[in-house]
């Protein structure tokens, strides 16, 4: 049974629960719960099955054990973050998504309330959570943005592929409530240049990001 739970001593209640070994999390700040990048069954296919197909080696949490959540946050447009089959199974009523997949999500879940990333979305879906978008400076794929979710007293910074924050972005982070938690990959993963080059910058990238975000904890 998947029960990876982390409790943090921060300014307010903060709970992180891992639901798979990719990037699916429940983040609870105060009394508000966010389901991040749900992928809980099936394959993840990039472009074509012969090009890249991934499956779970470790079975994710069962659907009937997924904690209640207020809304779904999809951090990237790629299928291990935007997994259509899982979304259909969960049928969430509220989502925040990249603008690049907004129309696809609306078509997939026509009854859902869907918001696009913006510089800041305040008190989303009647919760106490504000969501801040930190776009990458890259102009061509792969494009990996970061998000910050905060409730006025503490911030969780989510950078699912690492991020080289520019000075303007770092100043925006400095104006947020104290970053209690940074979620970011530690592994180094590099594709051929024509497929995007470095897609996970490794521990060096984590160190640089930590200097700019200044989190209390890192996962």
VMD Tcl script that draws the C-alpha trace (Angstrom):
set ca {
  {0.00 0.00 0.00}
  {1.36 3.42 -0.96}
  {1.55 5.47 2.24}
  {4.47 7.88 1.83}
  {3.42 10.75 4.10}
  {5.53 13.68 5.24}
  {4.59 16.10 8.01}
  {6.46 19.37 8.32}
  {6.92 21.69 11.27}
  {6.10 25.00 9.65}
  {4.14 28.16 10.37}
  {0.85 26.31 9.82}
  {-0.37 22.84 8.96}
  {1.58 21.31 6.07}
  {1.20 17.72 4.88}
  {2.66 16.06 1.80}
  {1.60 12.60 0.64}
  {3.16 10.83 -2.32}
  {0.70 8.83 -4.45}
  {3.06 7.37 -7.05}
  {6.78 7.19 -7.78}
  {6.55 9.78 -10.54}
  {5.08 13.14 -9.61}
  {1.65 12.64 -8.07}
  {1.21 14.30 -4.67}
  {-1.39 15.50 -2.24}
  {-0.28 18.82 -0.78}
  {-2.25 20.11 2.19}
  {-1.72 23.68 3.34}
  {-3.87 24.57 6.31}
  {-7.22 22.97 5.58}
  {-6.89 23.08 1.77}
  {-5.76 20.05 -0.22}
  {-4.30 20.03 -3.74}
  {-3.88 16.94 -5.93}
  {-0.82 17.46 -8.12}
  {-0.28 15.74 -11.49}
  {-2.42 12.62 -10.99}
  {-1.23 9.54 -12.91}
  {-2.49 6.43 -11.13}
  {-2.83 3.71 -13.76}
  {-1.97 2.83 -17.33}
  {0.82 4.01 -19.59}
  {2.39 7.38 -20.22}
  {3.09 7.87 -23.93}
  {5.12 10.73 -25.37}
  {4.09 11.48 -28.95}
  {3.97 7.84 -30.16}
  {4.16 4.52 -28.30}
  {7.20 3.46 -30.32}
  {8.97 6.71 -29.38}
  {8.51 6.59 -25.62}
  {6.18 4.57 -23.40}
  {6.47 4.41 -19.62}
  {4.65 2.36 -17.01}
  {4.72 2.28 -13.22}
  {7.29 -0.13 -11.77}
  {5.88 0.54 -8.30}
  {2.11 0.38 -8.15}
  {0.54 3.76 -7.27}
  {-2.04 4.22 -4.55}
  {-5.42 2.62 -5.20}
  {-8.13 4.99 -6.38}
  {-10.34 4.28 -3.38}
  {-7.47 5.39 -1.10}
  {-6.87 8.75 -2.80}
  {-7.51 11.40 -0.13}
  {-10.18 14.02 -0.66}
  {-8.90 17.13 -2.43}
  {-10.17 20.60 -3.26}
  {-8.78 20.83 -6.77}
  {-6.28 19.31 -9.21}
  {-3.13 21.18 -10.22}
  {-1.50 20.06 -13.47}
  {2.00 21.48 -13.59}
  {3.05 20.54 -17.14}
  {1.39 19.67 -20.45}
  {3.22 16.36 -20.81}
  {1.36 13.05 -20.31}
  {2.98 11.97 -17.03}
  {1.56 15.21 -15.58}
  {-1.55 15.55 -17.76}
  {-2.70 11.92 -17.76}
  {-6.08 11.78 -19.44}
  {-7.10 8.28 -18.32}
  {-6.50 9.11 -14.65}
  {-8.42 12.37 -14.92}
  {-11.37 10.55 -16.49}
  {-11.32 8.04 -13.65}
  {-11.08 10.70 -10.94}
  {-13.46 13.12 -12.70}
  {-12.35 16.17 -10.69}
  {-14.70 19.14 -10.64}
  {-12.00 21.82 -10.34}
  {-8.60 22.08 -12.05}
  {-5.78 24.56 -12.66}
  {-3.82 23.83 -15.84}
  {-1.27 25.31 -18.29}
  {-2.91 27.45 -20.98}
  {-1.48 25.10 -23.62}
  {-3.84 22.29 -22.55}
  {-6.81 24.35 -21.35}
  {-9.02 23.44 -24.33}
  {-8.04 19.77 -24.13}
  {-8.97 19.62 -20.44}
  {-12.30 21.37 -21.08}
  {-13.08 18.84 -23.81}
  {-12.03 15.92 -21.62}
  {-13.96 17.14 -18.55}
  {-16.71 19.40 -19.92}
  {-18.48 19.78 -16.58}
  {-15.37 20.78 -14.66}
  {-14.40 24.31 -13.68}
  {-10.97 24.91 -15.19}
  {-8.58 27.83 -14.64}
  {-5.50 28.66 -16.69}
  {-2.15 29.54 -15.16}
  {-1.75 33.25 -14.49}
  {0.85 35.35 -12.71}
  {-1.34 34.92 -9.63}
  {-4.69 33.24 -9.04}
  {-6.13 34.37 -5.72}
  {-8.18 32.24 -3.31}
  {-8.87 29.66 -5.98}
  {-12.17 27.79 -5.86}
  {-13.13 29.44 -2.55}
  {-10.09 28.03 -0.73}
  {-7.42 30.09 1.04}
  {-4.84 29.10 -1.58}
  {-3.19 31.48 -4.03}
  {-1.36 29.97 -7.02}
  {1.62 31.76 -8.62}
  {3.01 30.85 -12.05}
  {6.74 31.01 -12.73}
  {7.25 30.42 -16.47}
  {10.56 29.22 -17.84}
  {12.62 31.45 -20.12}
  {12.68 28.68 -22.74}
  {10.66 29.42 -25.87}
  {10.63 25.95 -27.44}
  {9.83 22.49 -26.08}
  {10.42 21.07 -23.63}
  {8.97 23.87 -21.53}
  {8.98 23.23 -17.78}
  {7.38 25.87 -15.61}
  {7.19 26.11 -11.82}
  {4.28 26.89 -9.51}
  {4.01 28.25 -6.00}
  {0.97 27.59 -3.83}
  {0.50 29.58 -0.63}
  {-2.18 30.47 1.88}
  {-0.86 33.81 3.12}
  {1.30 32.25 5.84}
  {3.51 29.73 4.00}
  {4.44 28.64 0.47}
  {5.09 25.34 -1.29}
  {7.23 25.80 -4.41}
  {6.75 23.04 -7.01}
  {9.39 22.68 -9.70}
  {8.86 19.29 -11.29}
  {11.79 19.51 -13.71}
  {13.97 22.01 -11.90}
  {14.07 25.69 -12.86}
  {16.68 28.38 -13.50}
  {14.81 31.30 -11.97}
  {15.79 34.67 -13.44}
  {16.30 37.69 -11.19}
  {12.75 38.97 -11.65}
  {11.30 35.58 -10.72}
  {13.59 35.32 -7.69}
  {12.31 38.71 -6.48}
  {8.73 37.46 -6.86}
  {9.57 34.43 -4.72}
  {11.14 36.68 -2.09}
  {7.83 38.55 -1.80}
  {5.84 35.37 -1.12}
  {5.19 34.02 2.37}
  {8.11 31.96 3.68}
  {8.76 28.91 1.47}
  {8.26 25.98 3.82}
  {8.76 23.31 1.17}
  {10.44 22.92 -2.23}
  {9.44 19.91 -4.36}
  {11.97 19.27 -7.13}
  {13.89 16.37 -8.72}
  {17.42 15.51 -7.57}
  {18.32 13.30 -10.53}
  {20.25 14.44 -13.59}
  {18.62 13.44 -16.87}
  {19.71 14.59 -20.30}
  {18.20 13.87 -23.71}
  {19.83 14.53 -27.08}
  {19.87 18.25 -27.88}
  {17.25 17.89 -30.63}
  {14.86 16.38 -28.04}
  {15.36 19.15 -25.52}
  {18.70 18.53 -23.82}
  {18.69 18.57 -20.02}
  {15.22 17.84 -18.61}
  {16.29 17.39 -14.99}
  {19.34 19.40 -13.84}
  {20.48 17.20 -10.96}
  {21.83 18.16 -7.55}
  {23.66 21.21 -8.91}
  {20.37 22.54 -10.23}
  {18.73 21.84 -6.87}
  {21.46 23.80 -5.08}
  {20.98 26.84 -7.34}
  {17.21 26.69 -6.95}
  {17.53 26.41 -3.16}
  {19.66 29.56 -3.07}
  {16.90 31.52 -4.79}
  {13.85 29.92 -3.14}
  {15.36 29.50 0.36}
  {13.05 26.69 1.49}
  {12.89 25.28 5.00}
  {12.52 21.72 3.67}
  {13.23 20.05 0.31}
  {11.65 16.88 -1.08}
}
mol new
graphics top color blue
foreach p $ca { graphics top sphere $p radius 0.5 }
foreach p [lrange $ca 0 end-1] q [lrange $ca 1 end] { graphics top cylinder $p $q radius 0.2 }
display resetview
